[in-house]
Amino acid sequence: MKILALEASTTSAKTMLFDTETGDVQVASRRFEHDGADAAVRDGDAICAQLLALGRESAGGGPVDLIVLSGTWHGVTLRRRDLTAVTPVMEWPYTGAQDLSARLRRDDEFTRWFHDRTGCMVNASYPAFKLMHLREQGIDLAGTVALDQPTLIFARLTGEIWTNASLASGTGLLDARSGEWDAEVADRLGLSDVGLPPLRPSTATAPLTAEGAAALGLRAGIPVLTPGPDGGLSQVGDLATEPGEMTFSMGTSGALRIATRHPSPSPSFSTWSYRSPVGPLSGAATSGCGNCVDWARERLFGADVHYAELEPLLSPDATDLPVFLPFLFGERSPGWQDQRRGGWLELQPHHTRADMYQGVLEGIVYSLYHCYRELVAAHGVPRRIVLSGGVLSSPMWTQLTADVFGVDMEVSTRQHSSLVGAVRMGLRATGHDGRHSALDGGAPTVIRPRGQRREQYDAGFARYLDQYARTAPPQVGR
């Protein structure tokens, strides 16, 4: 059996063609091209076309038996029933609803009620508040249906506007316990007239239409699996689905996700509770990670300078670095303050560009460690942590992460764990257990913390927390 996996990530189209008989794996990726200065607002149909074009190249007209899909949580586009666009796709970094969300967060009762019902926070990243913002902007929501990018791609391929509870758990409109759309939440937010896709199991399929087949250069009728969120699929891909197992991805954004036995809203409102395609997840996500590193590299050294050229400039012995708050794109976990702003603090005349760049790497890790402490307080220390993402391209940054966290971390053996997770879900949908020797990899490399650095990084984290507290946005009305 050949499985074609298609993923629309935050920045790139990605594909994986997997042959279950031979174990052959072929991966391709291509950065999305988009018009406009704001990459958080995208033409959903253009993104779909670019992904399907890459899928056509990857399939090469050969036999494919199953198509599986992956994409991002928290995006939303309004569509008419014929799928024509009312709005572009507003992806997770879009912060247009930040003022609305800040206003709603002043109501402690509402914030607690919303989080307890949905597992989500009152924050601009969630589609529920993006839809409220659209209404405030005068857009008529009646008669429209709200989709995310992966659901739109599924609809373009199959003609069916379906999603599943895993993708829907990141909308702010799903009942965290029942796994069904929450009519009471939609009513209280004034969104009852917005159509929502029917929910189907994560193993449900619909046949590829003639139009979808033409776009991919394949035969019509191939089963297409309902799409999954890349974060949840990474959990599946890295075989971290048992309670207490955590995945830790440091890519464009940062995320820590721990498998739990039951949905677990955060008593401190610092973390979220979603669903992977196979079970409950608790986690924390930050808006600033690799995107902050890209920003710093380009502005400090130039876009033509490669990361490998900067690695020799970094030193674990540097202790007097500027403090960097990685909130260039607002804050999600742990404070959920959309209006937070980032940058360097405690800059001194002797600081060099290298000091500022290393400060960015440290600030990102401290922000994620802040999130980790909140998860540990709620769920205990994970029994296993699997690290993945762009952080692994920098040995210094990888070791820094383990040192700050003070725990062993497995290096993911899968470069594209969400694509692997999508393939595993395809195997499950066809009656297999999701494991395959070609996907499972060998013994992972383990990064161990250096105990002699503990005091150094504890002091650095204390400086970070001090500046974090000093720069909190004012909470008007509390």
GICOR-V977729 format. One record per pair of residues at least 12 apart in sequence whose ideal C-beta (glycine too) atoms are under 10 Angstrom apart, sorted by the first residue. I is the first residue (numbers start at 0). J is the second residue. Records with the same first field share a line. If there is no record, write none. Layout:
BEGIN
I=J / J
END
This chain:
BEGIN
0=17 / 18 / 19 / 20 / 62 / 63 / 64 / 65 / 425 / 426 / 429 / 431
1=16 / 17 / 18 / 19 / 20 / 21 / 23 / 58 / 61 / 62 / 63 / 64 / 65 / 221
2=15 / 16 / 17 / 18 / 19 / 63 / 64 / 65 / 66 / 67 / 224 / 421 / 422 / 423 / 424 / 425 / 426 / 428 / 429
3=15 / 16 / 17 / 25 / 54 / 55 / 57 / 58 / 61 / 63 / 64 / 65 / 66 / 67 / 68 / 215 / 217 / 221 / 223 / 421 / 422 / 425
4=16 / 17 / 24 / 26 / 54 / 57 / 65 / 66 / 67 / 68 / 69 / 224 / 232 / 415 / 417 / 418 / 419 / 420 / 421 / 422 / 423 / 424 / 425
5=47 / 50 / 51 / 53 / 54 / 57 / 58 / 66 / 67 / 68 / 69 / 70 / 149 / 152 / 153 / 156 / 215 / 223 / 226 / 418 / 421
6=28 / 50 / 53 / 54 / 67 / 68 / 69 / 70 / 71 / 149 / 152 / 226 / 227 / 229 / 232 / 415 / 417 / 418 / 420 / 421
7=31 / 41 / 43 / 46 / 47 / 49 / 50 / 68 / 69 / 70 / 71 / 74 / 88 / 90 / 147 / 148 / 149 / 151 / 152 / 226 / 229
8=28 / 30 / 31 / 50 / 69 / 70 / 71 / 148 / 229 / 250 / 251 / 415 / 417 / 418
9=31 / 38 / 39 / 41 / 70 / 71 / 74 / 90 / 91 / 92 / 148 / 229 / 250 / 251 / 252 / 289 / 290
10=28 / 30 / 31 / 33 / 38 / 250 / 251 / 289 / 290 / 293
11=27 / 28 / 29 / 30 / 31 / 49 / 50 / 53 / 251
12=27 / 28 / 29 / 30 / 31 / 32 / 46 / 47 / 48 / 49 / 50 / 51 / 52 / 53 / 54 / 57
13=26 / 27 / 28 / 29 / 50 / 53 / 54 / 57 / 69 / 229 / 415 / 417 / 418 / 421
14=26 / 27 / 28 / 29 / 50 / 51 / 53 / 54 / 55 / 56 / 57 / 58 / 415 / 418
15=27 / 28 / 57 / 67 / 69 / 415 / 417 / 418 / 419 / 421 / 422 / 438
16=54 / 57 / 58 / 59 / 61 / 63 / 422
17=65 / 67 / 418 / 419 / 421 / 422 / 423 / 425 / 426 / 435 / 437 / 438
18=61 / 62 / 64 / 437
19=64 / 65 / 422 / 425 / 426 / 429 / 431 / 435 / 437 / 438
21=437
22=435 / 436 / 437 / 438
23=437
24=413 / 415 / 418 / 419 / 422 / 435 / 437 / 438
25=57 / 58 / 59
26=57 / 414 / 415 / 418 / 419
27=53 / 54 / 56 / 57
28=53 / 57 / 415 / 418
29=49 / 50 / 52 / 53 / 56
30=49
31=45 / 46 / 49 / 50
32=45 / 46 / 49
33=45 / 46 / 49 / 87
34=87
35=87
37=87 / 89 / 90 / 92 / 93 / 94 / 95
38=90 / 92 / 93 / 251 / 290
39=74 / 87 / 88 / 89 / 90 / 91 / 92 / 93 / 94 / 95 / 124 / 328
40=76 / 86 / 87 / 88 / 89 / 90 / 92 / 93 / 95
41=74 / 76 / 87 / 88 / 89 / 90 / 93 / 148
42=76 / 84 / 87 / 88
43=74 / 75 / 76 / 78 / 82 / 84 / 86 / 87 / 88 / 89 / 90 / 146 / 147 / 148 / 150 / 151 / 152 / 155
44=76 / 78 / 82 / 83 / 84 / 87 / 88 / 151 / 152 / 155
45=87 / 88
46=70 / 74 / 87 / 88 / 90 / 148 / 151 / 152
47=88 / 148 / 149 / 151 / 152 / 153 / 154 / 155 / 156 / 214
48=155 / 214
50=68 / 70 / 148 / 149 / 152 / 155 / 214 / 215
51=152 / 155 / 156 / 211 / 213 / 214 / 215 / 216
52=214 / 215 / 216
54=66 / 152 / 156 / 214 / 215 / 216 / 217
55=213 / 214 / 215 / 216 / 217
56=215 / 216
57=215
58=215 / 216 / 217
59=216
60=215 / 216 / 217 / 218
61=216 / 217
62=217 / 218 / 221
63=207 / 215 / 216 / 217 / 218 / 221
64=221 / 222 / 425 / 429
65=204 / 207 / 221 / 222 / 223 / 224 / 422 / 425 / 426 / 428 / 429
66=153 / 156 / 157 / 204 / 207 / 211 / 215 / 217 / 221 / 222 / 223 / 224 / 421 / 425
67=204 / 222 / 223 / 224 / 225 / 226 / 227 / 232 / 418 / 420 / 421 / 422 / 423 / 424 / 425 / 426 / 428
68=148 / 149 / 150 / 152 / 153 / 156 / 166 / 223 / 224 / 225 / 226 / 227 / 232 / 421 / 424 / 425
69=149 / 152 / 224 / 226 / 227 / 228 / 229 / 230 / 231 / 232 / 233 / 236 / 415 / 417 / 418 / 419 / 420 / 421 / 422 / 424
70=90 / 147 / 148 / 149 / 150 / 151 / 152 / 153 / 166 / 226 / 227 / 228 / 229 / 232 / 417 / 421
71=88 / 90 / 91 / 92 / 147 / 148 / 149 / 166 / 169 / 228 / 229 / 230 / 251 / 252 / 417
72=90 / 91 / 124 / 125 / 126 / 147 / 149 / 165 / 166 / 167 / 168 / 169 / 170 / 227 / 228 / 229 / 230 / 231 / 254 / 271 / 273 / 284
73=89 / 90 / 91 / 92 / 93 / 119 / 122 / 123 / 124 / 125 / 126 / 127 / 129 / 147 / 166 / 169 / 170 / 171 / 228 / 230 / 284 / 331
74=87 / 88 / 89 / 90 / 91 / 92 / 93 / 124 / 126 / 129 / 146 / 147 / 148 / 149 / 150 / 151 / 166 / 169 / 170
75=87 / 88 / 89 / 90 / 91 / 93 / 125 / 126 / 127 / 128 / 129 / 130 / 133 / 145 / 146 / 147 / 148 / 150 / 170 / 171 / 172 / 193
76=88 / 89 / 90 / 126 / 129 / 143 / 144 / 145 / 146 / 147 / 148 / 150 / 151
77=89 / 129 / 130 / 133 / 138 / 139 / 140 / 142 / 143 / 144 / 145 / 146 / 193 / 194
78=143 / 144 / 145 / 146 / 150 / 151 / 154 / 160 / 194
79=142 / 143 / 144 / 194
80=142 / 143 / 144 / 160 / 194
82=144 / 146 / 151 / 154 / 155 / 158 / 160
84=146 / 151
85=133 / 138 / 139 / 140 / 142 / 143 / 144 / 145
86=129 / 130 / 133 / 136 / 138 / 143 / 145
88=146 / 147 / 148 / 151
89=123 / 124 / 126 / 129 / 130 / 132 / 133 / 147
90=124 / 129 / 147 / 148
91=123 / 124 / 125 / 126 / 129 / 147 / 169 / 251 / 252 / 284 / 286 / 328 / 331
92=123 / 124 / 251 / 252 / 286 / 287 / 290 / 327 / 328 / 329 / 331
93=123 / 124 / 126 / 129 / 132 / 328 / 329
94=122 / 123 / 124 / 129 / 132 / 286 / 328 / 329 / 337 / 338
95=123 / 128 / 129 / 132 / 133 / 135 / 136 / 337
96=121 / 122 / 123 / 124 / 125 / 126 / 127 / 128 / 129 / 130 / 131 / 132 / 133 / 135 / 136 / 337
97=122 / 123 / 124 / 128 / 132 / 329 / 336 / 337 / 338 / 339 / 472
98=123 / 132 / 135 / 337 / 338
99=121 / 123 / 128 / 129 / 131 / 132 / 134 / 135 / 337
100=120 / 121 / 122 / 123 / 124 / 125 / 127 / 128 / 129 / 131 / 132 / 329 / 335 / 336 / 337 / 338
101=121 / 122 / 123 / 335 / 336 / 337 / 338 / 472 / 473 / 474 / 475 / 476
102=121 / 475 / 476
103=121 / 122 / 128 / 131 / 188
104=120 / 121 / 122 / 268 / 335 / 336 / 337 / 474 / 476 / 477
105=121 / 474 / 475 / 476 / 477
106=121 / 476 / 477
107=268 / 477
109=121 / 187 / 188
110=268 / 335
111=264 / 266 / 268
112=183 / 184 / 187
113=125 / 127 / 128 / 171 / 181 / 184 / 187 / 188 / 264 / 268
114=171 / 175 / 264 / 265 / 266 / 268 / 270 / 271 / 272 / 335
115=175 / 176 / 262 / 264 / 265 / 266 / 268 / 272
116=171 / 172 / 173 / 174 / 175 / 176 / 177 / 181 / 183 / 184 / 187 / 264
117=168 / 169 / 170 / 171 / 172 / 173 / 174 / 175 / 176 / 181 / 184 / 262 / 264 / 271 / 272 / 273
118=168 / 169 / 171 / 173 / 174 / 175 / 176 / 262 / 263 / 264 / 265 / 270 / 271 / 272 / 273 / 274 / 279 / 280 / 281 / 282
119=168 / 169 / 170 / 171 / 172 / 173 / 175 / 184 / 264 / 271 / 272 / 273 / 335
120=171 / 264 / 265 / 268 / 269 / 270 / 271 / 331 / 332 / 333 / 334 / 335 / 337
121=171 / 268 / 335 / 337
122=171 / 271 / 286 / 329 / 330 / 331 / 332 / 334 / 335 / 336 / 337
123=286 / 329 / 331 / 335 / 337 / 338
124=169 / 171 / 252 / 284 / 286 / 328 / 329 / 331 / 335 / 337
125=169 / 170 / 171 / 172 / 271 / 331
126=145 / 146 / 147 / 167 / 169 / 170 / 171 / 172 / 190 / 193 / 195
127=145 / 170 / 171 / 172 / 173 / 181 / 184 / 185 / 188 / 190 / 193
128=171 / 188 / 190 / 337
129=145 / 170 / 171
130=143 / 145 / 170 / 171 / 172 / 185 / 188 / 189 / 190 / 193
131=171 / 188 / 189 / 190
133=145 / 190 / 193
134=188 / 189 / 190 / 192 / 193
135=189
139=192
140=189 / 190 / 191 / 192 / 193 / 194
141=191 / 192 / 193 / 194
142=192 / 193 / 194
143=192 / 193 / 194
144=160 / 193 / 194 / 195 / 196
145=162 / 170 / 172 / 190 / 193 / 194 / 195 / 196
146=160 / 162 / 166 / 194 / 195 / 196
147=162 / 166 / 167 / 169 / 170 / 196 / 226 / 228
148=226
149=162 / 166 / 225 / 226 / 227 / 228 / 229
150=162 / 163 / 166 / 167 / 196 / 225 / 226
151=196 / 226
152=211 / 223 / 226
153=166 / 196 / 199 / 205 / 211 / 223 / 224 / 225 / 226
154=196 / 205 / 208 / 211 / 226
155=208 / 210 / 211 / 214
156=205 / 206 / 207 / 208 / 210 / 211 / 212 / 214 / 215 / 221 / 223 / 226
157=204 / 205 / 206 / 207 / 208 / 210 / 211 / 221 / 222 / 223 / 225
158=205 / 206 / 207 / 208 / 209 / 210 / 211
159=196 / 197 / 199 / 203 / 204 / 205 / 206 / 208 / 223 / 225
160=194 / 195 / 196 / 197
161=196 / 197 / 198 / 199 / 200 / 203 / 204 / 205 / 223 / 225 / 226
162=180 / 195 / 196 / 197 / 198 / 199 / 201 / 225 / 226 / 227
163=178 / 196 / 197 / 198 / 199 / 200 / 201 / 202 / 203 / 224 / 225 / 226 / 227 / 228 / 231 / 274 / 276
164=177 / 178 / 179 / 180 / 198 / 199 / 200 / 201 / 273 / 274 / 276
165=178 / 198 / 200 / 201 / 225 / 226 / 227 / 228 / 230 / 231 / 232 / 235 / 273 / 274 / 275 / 276 / 277 / 278 / 280 / 424
166=196 / 198 / 201 / 225 / 226 / 227 / 228 / 231 / 273 / 274 / 276
167=179 / 180 / 181 / 195 / 196 / 198 / 228 / 273 / 274
168=228 / 231 / 262 / 271 / 272 / 273 / 274 / 275 / 279 / 280
169=228 / 230 / 231 / 271 / 273 / 274 / 284
170=184 / 195 / 273
171=184 / 185 / 188 / 190 / 271
172=184 / 185 / 188 / 190 / 193 / 195
173=195 / 198 / 273 / 274
174=262
175=261 / 262 / 263 / 264 / 271 / 272 / 273 / 274 / 279
176=261 / 262 / 264 / 272 / 279
177=262
178=198 / 262 / 274 / 279
179=198
180=195 / 196 / 197 / 198
181=195
182=195
196=225
198=225
199=224 / 225
200=224 / 225 / 276 / 428
201=224 / 225 / 226 / 227 / 231 / 232 / 235 / 274 / 275 / 276 / 277 / 424 / 427 / 428
202=224 / 225 / 276 / 277 / 424 / 425 / 427 / 428 / 429 / 430
203=222 / 223 / 224 / 225 / 428
204=221 / 222 / 223 / 224 / 225 / 425 / 428 / 429
205=222 / 223 / 224 / 225
206=219 / 220 / 221 / 222 / 223
207=219 / 220 / 221 / 222 / 223
208=220 / 223
211=223
222=425 / 428 / 429
223=425
224=276 / 421 / 422 / 424 / 425 / 427 / 428 / 429
225=276 / 424 / 428
226=276 / 421 / 424
227=275 / 276 / 277 / 417 / 420 / 421 / 424
228=273 / 274 / 275 / 276 / 280 / 417 / 420
229=248 / 250 / 254 / 415 / 416 / 417 / 418 / 420 / 421
230=246 / 248 / 252 / 254 / 256 / 273 / 275 / 280 / 282 / 284 / 417 / 420
231=246 / 256 / 273 / 274 / 275 / 276 / 277 / 278 / 280 / 282 / 417 / 420 / 424
232=275 / 276 / 277 / 416 / 417 / 418 / 419 / 420 / 421 / 422 / 423 / 424
233=246 / 247 / 248 / 250 / 254 / 256 / 275 / 385 / 387 / 388 / 411 / 413 / 415 / 416 / 417 / 418 / 419 / 420 / 421
234=246 / 248 / 256 / 257 / 258 / 275 / 276 / 277 / 278 / 280 / 282 / 385 / 416 / 417 / 420
235=275 / 276 / 277 / 278 / 416 / 417 / 419 / 420 / 421 / 422 / 423 / 424 / 427 / 433
236=385 / 387 / 411 / 413 / 415 / 416 / 417 / 418 / 419 / 420 / 421 / 422 / 423 / 424 / 433 / 438
237=256 / 383 / 385 / 386 / 387 / 409 / 411 / 412 / 413 / 416 / 417 / 419 / 420 / 423 / 440 / 443
238=383 / 385 / 413 / 416 / 419 / 420 / 423 / 433 / 434 / 438 / 439 / 440
239=256 / 257 / 258 / 275 / 280 / 381 / 383 / 384 / 385 / 409 / 411 / 416 / 420
240=258 / 275 / 276 / 277 / 278 / 280 / 420 / 423 / 433
241=258 / 260 / 278 / 382 / 383
242=257 / 258 / 259 / 260 / 261 / 278 / 279 / 378 / 381 / 382
243=257 / 258 / 259 / 260 / 378 / 379 / 380 / 381 / 382 / 383
244=256 / 257 / 258 / 259 / 381 / 382 / 383 / 384 / 385
245=257 / 258 / 280 / 281 / 282 / 371 / 374 / 375 / 378 / 380 / 381 / 382 / 383 / 384 / 385 / 386 / 406 / 408
246=258 / 275 / 280 / 282 / 381 / 383 / 384 / 385 / 386 / 387 / 388 / 409 / 411 / 416 / 420
247=282 / 367 / 370 / 371 / 381 / 384 / 385 / 386 / 387 / 388 / 390 / 400 / 404 / 408 / 409 / 411
248=284 / 288 / 289 / 385 / 386 / 387 / 388 / 389 / 390 / 411 / 416 / 417
249=285 / 288 / 289 / 292 / 363 / 364 / 367 / 386 / 387 / 388 / 389 / 390 / 391 / 393 / 396 / 397 / 400
250=288 / 289 / 290 / 387 / 388 / 389 / 390 / 417
251=286 / 287 / 288 / 289 / 290 / 291 / 292 / 293 / 328 / 388 / 389
252=284 / 285 / 286 / 287 / 288 / 289 / 290 / 291 / 328 / 331 / 388
253=283 / 284 / 285 / 286 / 287 / 288 / 289 / 290 / 291 / 325 / 331 / 332 / 363 / 364 / 366 / 367 / 370 / 388 / 390
254=271 / 282 / 283 / 284 / 285 / 288 / 331 / 332 / 367 / 370 / 388
255=270 / 281 / 282 / 283 / 284 / 285 / 332 / 367 / 368 / 370 / 371 / 373 / 374 / 375 / 381 / 384 / 404
256=270 / 271 / 273 / 275 / 280 / 281 / 282 / 283 / 284 / 374 / 385
257=270 / 279 / 280 / 281 / 282 / 283 / 371 / 374 / 375 / 377 / 378 / 379 / 381 / 382 / 383 / 384
258=275 / 277 / 278 / 279 / 280 / 281 / 282 / 378 / 381 / 383
259=272 / 278 / 279 / 280 / 281 / 282 / 377 / 378
260=278 / 279
261=278 / 279 / 281
262=274 / 278 / 279 / 280 / 281
263=279 / 280 / 281 / 374 / 377 / 378
264=281 / 377
265=281 / 282 / 283 / 332 / 333 / 373 / 374 / 376 / 377 / 378
266=376 / 377
267=333 / 373 / 376 / 377
268=332 / 333 / 334 / 335 / 373
269=283 / 332 / 333 / 334 / 335 / 369 / 370 / 372 / 373 / 374 / 376 / 377
270=282 / 283 / 284 / 331 / 332 / 333 / 335 / 370 / 371 / 373 / 374 / 376 / 377 / 378
271=283 / 284 / 331 / 332 / 335
272=377
275=420 / 424
276=420 / 421 / 423 / 424 / 427
277=420 / 423 / 424 / 427 / 433
281=373 / 374 / 377 / 378
282=332 / 370 / 374
283=331 / 332 / 333 / 366 / 367 / 369 / 370 / 371 / 372 / 373 / 374 / 377
284=331 / 332 / 367 / 370
285=325 / 326 / 328 / 329 / 330 / 331 / 332 / 333 / 363 / 366 / 367 / 369 / 370
286=325 / 326 / 327 / 328 / 329 / 330 / 331 / 332 / 337 / 339 / 341 / 366
287=323 / 324 / 325 / 326 / 327 / 328 / 329 / 330 / 331 / 339 / 341 / 359 / 362 / 363 / 366 / 367
288=325 / 328 / 363 / 364 / 366 / 367 / 388 / 389 / 390
289=363 / 388 / 389 / 390 / 392
290=325 / 327 / 328 / 363
291=323 / 324 / 325 / 326 / 327 / 328 / 341 / 359 / 360 / 362 / 363 / 366
292=306 / 309 / 325 / 356 / 359 / 360 / 363 / 389 / 390 / 393 / 396
293=306 / 389
294=325 / 327 / 328 / 341 / 359
295=309 / 323 / 325 / 327 / 343 / 352 / 355 / 356 / 357 / 358 / 359 / 360 / 362 / 363
296=308 / 309 / 356 / 359
298=352 / 355 / 356
299=351 / 352 / 353 / 355 / 356 / 359
300=312 / 352 / 353 / 356
306=389 / 392 / 393 / 396
307=392 / 393
309=352 / 353 / 356 / 357 / 360 / 393 / 395
310=392 / 393 / 394 / 395 / 396
311=353 / 395
312=351 / 352 / 353 / 354 / 356 / 357 / 395
313=353 / 354 / 356 / 357 / 360 / 393 / 394 / 395 / 396 / 399
314=353 / 354 / 357 / 395
315=357 / 395 / 398 / 399 / 402 / 449 / 451 / 452 / 455 / 456
316=452 / 455
317=351 / 353 / 354 / 357 / 358 / 361 / 455
318=455 / 456 / 458 / 459
319=345 / 347 / 349 / 350 / 354
320=343 / 345 / 346 / 347 / 350 / 353 / 354 / 355 / 356 / 357 / 358 / 359 / 360 / 361 / 362 / 459 / 462
321=342 / 343 / 344 / 345 / 346 / 347 / 350 / 354 / 355 / 357 / 358 / 359 / 361 / 362 / 462 / 466
322=342 / 343 / 344 / 345 / 346 / 358 / 361 / 362 / 365 / 459 / 462 / 463 / 464 / 465 / 466 / 467 / 470
323=341 / 342 / 343 / 344 / 345 / 346 / 355 / 356 / 357 / 358 / 359 / 360 / 361 / 362 / 363 / 365 / 366 / 463 / 466
324=339 / 340 / 341 / 342 / 343 / 344 / 359 / 362 / 363 / 365 / 366 / 463 / 466 / 467 / 469 / 470
325=339 / 341 / 342 / 359 / 360 / 361 / 362 / 363 / 364 / 365 / 366 / 367 / 463
326=338 / 339 / 340 / 341 / 342 / 362 / 366 / 467 / 470 / 472
327=339 / 340 / 341 / 342 / 359
328=340 / 341
329=341
330=366 / 467 / 471 / 472
331=366 / 370
332=366 / 367 / 369 / 370 / 371 / 373 / 374
333=366 / 367 / 369 / 370 / 371 / 372 / 373 / 374 / 467
334=369 / 370 / 373 / 467 / 468 / 471 / 472
336=470 / 471 / 472 / 474
337=472
338=471 / 472 / 473
339=467 / 470 / 471 / 472
340=470 / 472
341=359 / 362 / 366 / 470
342=359 / 362 / 470
343=355 / 358 / 359 / 362 / 466
344=358 / 362 / 462 / 463 / 465 / 466 / 467 / 469 / 470
345=358 / 462 / 465 / 466
346=358
357=395 / 396 / 399
358=459
359=396
360=390 / 393 / 395 / 396 / 399 / 400
361=396 / 399 / 400 / 403 / 456 / 459 / 460 / 462 / 463
362=459 / 463 / 466 / 467
363=390 / 396 / 399 / 400
364=390 / 396 / 399 / 400 / 401 / 402 / 403 / 404 / 456 / 459 / 460 / 463
365=403 / 456 / 459 / 460 / 461 / 462 / 463 / 464 / 466 / 467
366=463 / 467
367=390 / 400 / 403 / 404
368=400 / 403 / 404 / 405 / 456 / 459 / 460 / 463 / 464
369=460 / 463 / 464 / 467
371=384 / 403 / 404 / 405 / 406
372=404 / 460
375=404 / 406
380=406
381=406 / 408
383=406 / 407 / 408 / 409 / 443
384=401 / 404 / 406 / 407 / 408 / 409 / 445 / 446
385=408 / 409 / 410 / 411 / 412 / 413 / 416 / 443
386=400 / 401 / 404 / 408 / 409 / 410 / 411 / 443 / 444 / 445 / 446
387=408 / 409 / 410 / 411 / 412 / 413 / 414 / 415 / 416 / 417
388=411 / 414 / 416
390=410
391=410 / 411 / 414 / 444 / 446
394=446
397=410 / 444 / 446
398=446 / 447 / 448 / 449 / 452
399=448 / 449 / 452 / 456 / 459
400=446 / 448
401=445 / 446 / 447 / 448 / 449 / 452
402=446 / 447 / 448 / 449 / 450 / 451 / 452 / 453 / 455 / 456
403=448 / 452 / 453 / 455 / 456 / 457 / 459 / 460 / 463
404=446 / 448 / 456
405=448 / 449 / 450 / 452 / 453 / 456 / 457
406=446 / 447 / 448
407=445 / 446 / 447 / 448
408=443 / 444 / 445 / 446 / 447 / 448
409=442 / 443 / 444 / 445 / 446
410=443 / 444 / 445 / 446
411=440 / 443 / 444
412=438 / 439 / 440 / 441 / 442 / 443 / 444
413=438 / 439 / 440 / 443
416=438
419=433 / 435 / 437 / 438 / 439 / 440
420=433 / 438
422=435 / 437 / 438
423=435 / 438 / 439
426=438
END
